[in-house]
């Protein structure tokens, strides 16, 4: 695997502070670098603080991840709040979130072909490992997605059959009460209920 980024090699307290400041978006990069130097003078003097460009690259990656997490979380909340679970909508939401994570893995794979945060070319072995991991996860997700779609199709078919049975029962009841003959019942069945067409 390639070397850790300069941010990942920091003291955990400093790394957590940088992550919090980047996530809040309350400072520009220059303000954050100045704040870090004032807050951690010993690390600044020792040259242990990251460069502006390293913080910028790390911030871009963090923002992509945070955006994906926010979108997935919002989608899951909406599905949970508005959908019954008879079609296993929550599993569909989870699948969507896993797809988001795979998208992040693919981004990491693409970045592995580029220059790392420390300016060095990423090890080809790391790229192969990422590709292998992504392929395995995609295969698992595809199987899960296919099984979910089959389950949802069965639920839809059962719901459709139940609705048609209810409509047919209601039609027979109304036909009997109104004295309709079989031709009239068949007309209503075909033209208005769409049954038998």
MODELLER restraints for C-alpha pairs under 7 A, 6 or more apart:
rsr = mdl.restraints
at = mdl.atoms
rsr.add(forms.Gaussian(group=physical.xy_distance, feature=features.Distance(at['CA:1:A'], at['CA:123:A']), mean=6.38, stdev=0.5))
rsr.add(forms.Gaussian(group=physical.xy_distance, feature=features.Distance(at['CA:1:A'], at['CA:125:A']), mean=6.75, stdev=0.5))
rsr.add(forms.Gaussian(group=physical.xy_distance, feature=features.Distance(at['CA:1:A'], at['CA:126:A']), mean=4.83, stdev=0.5))
rsr.add(forms.Gaussian(group=physical.xy_distance, feature=features.Distance(at['CA:2:A'], at['CA:122:A']), mean=5.69, stdev=0.5))
rsr.add(forms.Gaussian(group=physical.xy_distance, feature=features.Distance(at['CA:2:A'], at['CA:123:A']), mean=5.57, stdev=0.5))
rsr.add(forms.Gaussian(group=physical.xy_distance, feature=features.Distance(at['CA:2:A'], at['CA:126:A']), mean=6.60, stdev=0.5))
rsr.add(forms.Gaussian(group=physical.xy_distance, feature=features.Distance(at['CA:5:A'], at['CA:117:A']), mean=5.44, stdev=0.5))
rsr.add(forms.Gaussian(group=physical.xy_distance, feature=features.Distance(at['CA:5:A'], at['CA:118:A']), mean=6.04, stdev=0.5))
rsr.add(forms.Gaussian(group=physical.xy_distance, feature=features.Distance(at['CA:6:A'], at['CA:50:A']), mean=6.06, stdev=0.5))
rsr.add(forms.Gaussian(group=physical.xy_distance, feature=features.Distance(at['CA:6:A'], at['CA:118:A']), mean=6.72, stdev=0.5))
rsr.add(forms.Gaussian(group=physical.xy_distance, feature=features.Distance(at['CA:7:A'], at['CA:15:A']), mean=6.22, stdev=0.5))
rsr.add(forms.Gaussian(group=physical.xy_distance, feature=features.Distance(at['CA:7:A'], at['CA:50:A']), mean=6.47, stdev=0.5))
rsr.add(forms.Gaussian(group=physical.xy_distance, feature=features.Distance(at['CA:22:A'], at['CA:59:A']), mean=6.02, stdev=0.5))
rsr.add(forms.Gaussian(group=physical.xy_distance, feature=features.Distance(at['CA:29:A'], at['CA:52:A']), mean=6.66, stdev=0.5))
rsr.add(forms.Gaussian(group=physical.xy_distance, feature=features.Distance(at['CA:29:A'], at['CA:56:A']), mean=6.86, stdev=0.5))
rsr.add(forms.Gaussian(group=physical.xy_distance, feature=features.Distance(at['CA:33:A'], at['CA:52:A']), mean=6.58, stdev=0.5))
rsr.add(forms.Gaussian(group=physical.xy_distance, feature=features.Distance(at['CA:37:A'], at['CA:44:A']), mean=5.37, stdev=0.5))
rsr.add(forms.Gaussian(group=physical.xy_distance, feature=features.Distance(at['CA:43:A'], at['CA:49:A']), mean=5.94, stdev=0.5))
rsr.add(forms.Gaussian(group=physical.xy_distance, feature=features.Distance(at['CA:54:A'], at['CA:117:A']), mean=6.16, stdev=0.5))
rsr.add(forms.Gaussian(group=physical.xy_distance, feature=features.Distance(at['CA:68:A'], at['CA:100:A']), mean=6.45, stdev=0.5))
rsr.add(forms.Gaussian(group=physical.xy_distance, feature=features.Distance(at['CA:72:A'], at['CA:97:A']), mean=5.28, stdev=0.5))
rsr.add(forms.Gaussian(group=physical.xy_distance, feature=features.Distance(at['CA:75:A'], at['CA:93:A']), mean=6.91, stdev=0.5))
rsr.add(forms.Gaussian(group=physical.xy_distance, feature=features.Distance(at['CA:76:A'], at['CA:93:A']), mean=5.25, stdev=0.5))
rsr.add(forms.Gaussian(group=physical.xy_distance, feature=features.Distance(at['CA:79:A'], at['CA:89:A']), mean=6.70, stdev=0.5))
rsr.add(forms.Gaussian(group=physical.xy_distance, feature=features.Distance(at['CA:79:A'], at['CA:90:A']), mean=6.77, stdev=0.5))
rsr.add(forms.Gaussian(group=physical.xy_distance, feature=features.Distance(at['CA:79:A'], at['CA:93:A']), mean=6.89, stdev=0.5))
rsr.add(forms.Gaussian(group=physical.xy_distance, feature=features.Distance(at['CA:80:A'], at['CA:90:A']), mean=6.32, stdev=0.5))
rsr.add(forms.Gaussian(group=physical.xy_distance, feature=features.Distance(at['CA:83:A'], at['CA:89:A']), mean=6.60, stdev=0.5))
rsr.add(forms.Gaussian(group=physical.xy_distance, feature=features.Distance(at['CA:87:A'], at['CA:152:A']), mean=5.30, stdev=0.5))
rsr.add(forms.Gaussian(group=physical.xy_distance, feature=features.Distance(at['CA:87:A'], at['CA:155:A']), mean=6.32, stdev=0.5))
rsr.add(forms.Gaussian(group=physical.xy_distance, feature=features.Distance(at['CA:102:A'], at['CA:134:A']), mean=6.82, stdev=0.5))
rsr.add(forms.Gaussian(group=physical.xy_distance, feature=features.Distance(at['CA:105:A'], at['CA:134:A']), mean=6.59, stdev=0.5))
rsr.add(forms.Gaussian(group=physical.xy_distance, feature=features.Distance(at['CA:109:A'], at['CA:127:A']), mean=6.16, stdev=0.5))
rsr.add(forms.Gaussian(group=physical.xy_distance, feature=features.Distance(at['CA:109:A'], at['CA:130:A']), mean=5.97, stdev=0.5))
rsr.add(forms.Gaussian(group=physical.xy_distance, feature=features.Distance(at['CA:109:A'], at['CA:131:A']), mean=6.69, stdev=0.5))
rsr.add(forms.Gaussian(group=physical.xy_distance, feature=features.Distance(at['CA:112:A'], at['CA:122:A']), mean=5.62, stdev=0.5))
rsr.add(forms.Gaussian(group=physical.xy_distance, feature=features.Distance(at['CA:112:A'], at['CA:127:A']), mean=5.68, stdev=0.5))
rsr.add(forms.Gaussian(group=physical.xy_distance, feature=features.Distance(at['CA:113:A'], at['CA:122:A']), mean=6.48, stdev=0.5))
rsr.add(forms.Gaussian(group=physical.xy_distance, feature=features.Distance(at['CA:113:A'], at['CA:127:A']), mean=6.98, stdev=0.5))
rsr.add(forms.Gaussian(group=physical.xy_distance, feature=features.Distance(at['CA:114:A'], at['CA:121:A']), mean=6.46, stdev=0.5))
rsr.add(forms.Gaussian(group=physical.xy_distance, feature=features.Distance(at['CA:114:A'], at['CA:122:A']), mean=6.71, stdev=0.5))
rsr.add(forms.Gaussian(group=physical.xy_distance, feature=features.Distance(at['CA:115:A'], at['CA:121:A']), mean=4.52, stdev=0.5))
rsr.add(forms.Gaussian(group=physical.xy_distance, feature=features.Distance(at['CA:115:A'], at['CA:122:A']), mean=6.04, stdev=0.5))
rsr.add(forms.Gaussian(group=physical.xy_distance, feature=features.Distance(at['CA:116:A'], at['CA:122:A']), mean=5.78, stdev=0.5))
rsr.add(forms.Gaussian(group=physical.xy_distance, feature=features.Distance(at['CA:175:A'], at['CA:185:A']), mean=6.50, stdev=0.5))
rsr.add(forms.Gaussian(group=physical.xy_distance, feature=features.Distance(at['CA:189:A'], at['CA:195:A']), mean=5.51, stdev=0.5))
rsr.add(forms.Gaussian(group=physical.xy_distance, feature=features.Distance(at['CA:190:A'], at['CA:196:A']), mean=5.96, stdev=0.5))
rsr.add(forms.Gaussian(group=physical.xy_distance, feature=features.Distance(at['CA:190:A'], at['CA:197:A']), mean=5.84, stdev=0.5))
